[in-house]
Amino acid sequence: MHLATLATSLASAFDAGGMDIDVRPLIARRSAGVDEVVTAAWKRAVATAPGDGMAAPALFAVGGYGRSELYPQSDVDLLVLLEETAQAALAPSIARFVALLWDAGLPVGHAVRSLAQTTTASLADITVLTAMLEARALSANADAVAGLEHAIDESRVWPPADFFRAKRDELRERHARFGDTADNLEPNLKEGPGGLRDLQTLRWMALRVLRTGDFGSLISLGQLGADEQATLDRQYDVLARLRFGLHLVAGRREERLRFDHQKALAARLGHVDAPGSLAVEQMMQRFYRSAALVQRIGERLLQRFEEQLEGEGAVEPVDARFELRRGYLAAREPAWPADVGEVFALFHAWAACEPDRVRGLHSRTARALAECLSRIPSYVDADARARSDFMSLLRGPRPVHSLTRLARLGVLGRWIPAFANVSGRMQFDLFHVFTVDQHTLAVLANIAAFERGGDERFSVAHEVIPRLRKPELLLLAALFHDIAKGRGGDHSALGAVDAREFCVAMGLPPNDVATVEWLVARHLLMSVTAQKQDIADPQVIHRFAQQVGDRERLELLYLLTCADIAGTSPKLWNAWKDRLLADLYVATRLALRRGLESPLMASERGDETRAATVGLLSADGIARVDIEAVLDRMPVIGFQRANADQMAWQARALLALGARETCVAARPLADAGALEVFVHSPDRDGLFAAIVITLDRLGLAIAQARVLDGPGGRVFDSFQVVPSDPRLQPDAHDVAQRLTRVLEGPLDALRPARRAQPRHLRHFRIAPRVDFDDVPSPPRTMMSLVCTDRPGLLADVALVLREQRMRVHDARVATFGERAEDLFQITRVDADGLDLPLDETTQQALRAAMLACLDGECP
């Protein structure tokens, strides 16, 4: 009852404190309350001495409980120190003691060891020693306390140098498990990079290396600046507040800030929605910034611990102002830096060094840089020399490395205040898996990968980037493309204004200013065109080419689009998107070369594709008469909408068909698991639904579908598919065989597989919309669907279309995190079997059926 009352009191105090509540007193009260329960149970259950002159058993709090740091759902870790010969005799009493604690509602973990066993266990497992470092006596005399200290003394187990190296490696391995970033959508407050475990690890290192675990005392030892210590204290408060609240919201020991709890915790802390910034986004931004500061200062402390153990090491000159100390870049002058020009000079020297030569920035120089951040002017207030120095970084060696370092060390946010505003800013959706600043750095990293080449994810980018006249324009566009996120309004338009002002201030020529401004304003144009329009249509290419205007902008936009999509989420880029954008780039480049005044006509494109297809098949040794015969069986529009390679592949499949009526072929598009699937079959009701349902059951998601009617009432359908699970590598031959078996049987009984909705999708609900537009030639109806994505969505949609007797002629499927945006070109089949566009009554009936399905009432 005592603990329940305490928990209620702590929760009330937390809720009354708001977003800046100091939870340290609450943590201390929780620990003190647990102390009372534990010591009372100990006195009740365990004898004061085992008899026969043996030492009395001693009780210690260890781990987080040992440092009196207990959150609402934290484990209570205990050590019973007892001579080995007495352990069996006292085992029943200790078991009763633990049972009393469990009955009281405490999640107890305990160990019973002698002093010798403690030494042995600590030698074998550094985590045992780590827990002992902050042991606190709950019921122990002075001899027991001294004995425990001696048992884990550095002269017996894990001397300082060994302990430091082991804990440093442990920290790095732990960071690697989280992708070396705190900027995850569901970060771990305790174990993740920049989390509470990082602060604890630094404290443990200090205890072993410097014999003090108090960050304040490290100031007098010259290991930590007063500003650094104050920063670590502030960030601990932020992290501790979040963890305390998370335990309250979750009602259990939960360290991962899941979507399930983010909104509730933000509300509990008092955050409120604001224009362009949700309450949950404000809370998460605070966390990401705190984690980044913990990591930044933590790196400096690790270096200082190294120096304490290994000495300063040899000094290697770099230039007149900088040198390497133990491989870390350092300023030679103690008073560095005098101005922002010297700051940029540091990054120039860093960029000029070979990458393997520099381990990082020296801790003293990093601290000096941090201390001078407030004196760094924004580009608006800077002089012409500083502006020139910045631009020379973008035009110098490894500019992406320089921009990344400037961002992570806080300089870029001072130089461009708008970048500071998006630092740590998350977007509460599943599409953007990184904060805005980390996404921007990922986009820049992709651009650097284009320059290096060898990244098989991008088939054309490495060929395009060497042709850029001024690569720095691409870097500037990448830097500003999302910089206006969170302000409300169109971030592309607002960011274009920022980009223009910056480029003018940097002294760029007017044409270059206009190019960067256009790229930022239209950075989504190519992605939207490729994914939502039919880029095989010459009219679509012509319109896109008119918007782009010239080849330089096309090349810049293509590279920016590839880098942007691939930098949004590791799962978002795939072989299909690579091919889609490459095809749009190549087609637009040809259109620009031909001239915007003479666009390519569909019939001309069809003739060119057919001629190229004949050439490919002739190269295979196929007789010309056979080639012409098979191509005549294929729909004319196919040559207008596909490329020669696709048409030749389909023709080969038809030549091998023999007497069978159904032909299914599949081939890999790239090594990322994407497939192209071709289906040739007599047309019949439900065929499209059967294909979609079967592909879904095979674990394949359709990215694009083209459904063409050929001579003799036969269909020529092609699908671009990718694995729903990126870990799967589908076999093209197996897919073709299984789909063939389905299509050769009855289709009416085929139903989509039912799956549970993934946990994370439950927290992102999009009100479904179904809209219709007319397609004039040929007369059809375009149905657009926007809704929350879920497993099997397209299969359910296809089933509704089948039940409503709709025929699908084209489909474009796009998923943006939790948001599905799908387009279908459809007709209704009348009593005479004719394809007609949908009238108003039919549209209303289809919309009602589709919305019912999306609400879980599928046929």
C-alpha positions, 0 to 999 in steps of 0.5 A: 500500500505504501508503494501504491500511495507513493506512485500516485503521489509521484504521478500527480506531482509529475503531471502538475509540473509541466514540460520543465518539471525537475524530476530529480526529487521525484526519482529520489523520493521513489528511491527513498520509498523503495529503501523503506520497503526493502530494508523493512523486508530485510529485517523481517526475513533475514537473520542478522548473522548466520551464527558460528561466528560468521559475518552478518549478511550485508545488503547493497543496492546496485546498478541504478538503484545503487545511485538512488536513480529509480524511475516508476517502473525501474528494476530494483537490483540488489546484492546480498554479500554473504560468506559462501559457507553460510549461503545454503543456510540462509537461502530460505530466509533470502528467498522469503525476503525476495518474495516479500518484495515481489508481493509488495510489487517491486521488480527485484533482481538479486545476486547472492555472493561472497567477496571472492565470488564477487571478484570472480564474477566481476572479472568474468563479466564487466557488467557485474563490475559496472553494477558494483561501482555504484553499490550503496549499503542498505544494511551493511557494516563498515567491514562489509563496505570496505570488503566490497570495495576491495573485492572490485578494486582496480588492482584486482579486476579491470584496471582503468585502461582495460575498463575504459577500452571495454566500456568504449567498445561497448558504447560503440557497439550499442550505438551501432545497433541503433544505426549510430543515430538518436534520430529514430522514429521510436528512439530508445531513451535509455540505450540509444545514442545520446540516451541516459546510458551514454551519461551513465557510461561516462560516469562509470569511466570517470569512476574507474579512470579518475575515481570520481563519478561526479561531473562537477568534480571533473571541472577541477580535474581539467577534464570537463568545462563548466559549460560542458558540465552544465549542458550535460546536467540540462540534457540529463534533466530532459532525458530523465523527464521523458523516461519518467513520463514514459514509465507513467504513460506505458504503465510498465518498464518501457524504454523505447518511445513508441508511437503508442505513447508519444502523443500521450506523453507530449500531452502529459508534459503540457505540449500543445499543437501549434501552426506547423508544429504538432505537440508530439513533434515539439517534444521529440525535437527537444529529445533529439537536440538533447541526445545530439548534445550528449553525443557531442560532449561525450566524444570529447570526454572519451578523448580526454579519458584516452589522454589521461590513460595514454598521454598526449602523444606525438604532434604532427603539423598540418599547416601554420594554424593546425596540427594533429595530436594523436590523430585528432585535429587541433588548433595550435593557438590556445586562444583559437578562434579569434573570428569566424574566418578561423572557424572556417579555416579549421574545416578547410584544413580538415577537408584537405587532410586525407580521410584516414589521417584524421580521427576527428576533432581534438577535444580541446579544439571542439570545446573551444569551438562550442564555446565560440558558437554564440559569437559566430554570425549568421551569413546575413551579418557576416563579412564578405571574407567569411561568405567567401570562405564558406563557399570555398568549402563547398567548392573544395575537396570533400564538400559533403564531409565539410557540411556534415561536420559543420552541421554536427558541430553546431556551426551550420545552425549558427551560419544559417539560422533556418537550419537550426530551426529544423535541427532535431525536427521530426515529422509525425508520420512513417514516411520521414524516418529521420529528423529534417536536419538528418534527412538533409545530411543523408541527401548530401551523403547520397550526392557524395556517393554519386561522385564516388560511384560504385553504389549499385542502387543508382544506375545512372546518377554516377554518369550524370554528376560528372557533367555538372557545371557547378556541383555546388549548386546541387549541394545548396539545393540539397541544403535548402530543399526542406529547410522551411519544414514546420513553418506552415505553408508550402515548404518548397516555396518558403525554402526557395525564398530562403535559398534565393536570399542566401545565394544572393548574399553569397555573391552567386551570379543571377543565373545560378541564384535562379537555378538553386531557387528553382530546384528548391521550389520544384524539388518534388516535381520529378518524383510526382511526375514519375510516380503519378503520371504515365512517363511512357506518354510523350505528352507527359514527357513534353509537359515535364520538359517544358517545366524543366526547360534546359538540360542543366536543370534536368541533371540537377533535378534528377540527382536531387530527386534520387538523393532526396527519395533515397535519403527519406527512408532506407526502405523507400528507394528500390530498383523500380524507382531507380528505373522509373526516374532514370527512364524519365531523365533519359526521355526528357533529355531526348525531348530537350535535345529534339526541341520543345517546339517539336514534341515527339508524337505517340505514333512516332514513338511507337514506330521507333520502339517497334523498329528497335524491338525488331533489331533486338529480336533479330540479334537473337537469330529469330526469323524476320517473318516470325518477328513480324507475326508476333509483333502484329499480335501485340497492341499498338499502344504497347509500343507507344508506352513501353521501351524496346527491351520490354517489348522484345522480352514480352515477344520472346515469352509469346514465341515460347507460348506454344498452344497454351492460352495463358503466358506469365513471365517474370524477370528481375529488374535489379539486385534489390528484389524488384521484378517485372511480371508480364501476363498474356491471357484471354480477358475475363472478369476478375482477371486483374483482381486475381493477379493482384491477390496472387501477387499479394499472397506471394509477398509482392507489392505492386508499384505500377500496373499497365493493363492493355487490351490486345487483338482477339480479346486478349490482355497484355498486362505488365506489373512492376513489383517489389517485395513487401519484406525487403529481406525477401528475394523472390524467384522470378521463375517461381512467381511465374509458375505460381501465378500461371497455376492460379490464372489457369483455374477459376477466379471467382473464389479467390479472396485476399489474405487477411492480415493483422494491421502492424502496430505502428499503423494504428497510430496514423489514421488518414481519412480515406478519399475516393475521387473521379476524373474524366480521361478523354482519350480513350474515354475512361475514368481516373479513380484516385484513392488516398487512405491509410496503407495496410497489408493487402490494401491493393488486393482488397481494392482490386476485389471491390473493382471486380465485384463492381464489374470495373475493368482496370486499364492502368494503375499507379501505386505509391506509398508514402509511409502510412499514406497510400496514394493510388491511381486507377484508369477504369471503365465499367463493362456494360451488358454488351461487354463494352468499356464505358467511362463511369457515370455519376451514379456508378461513381457514387456506388463505387465510392460507397463500396470502396469506402466500406471496404476501407472501413473493414467491410470488404466483399 
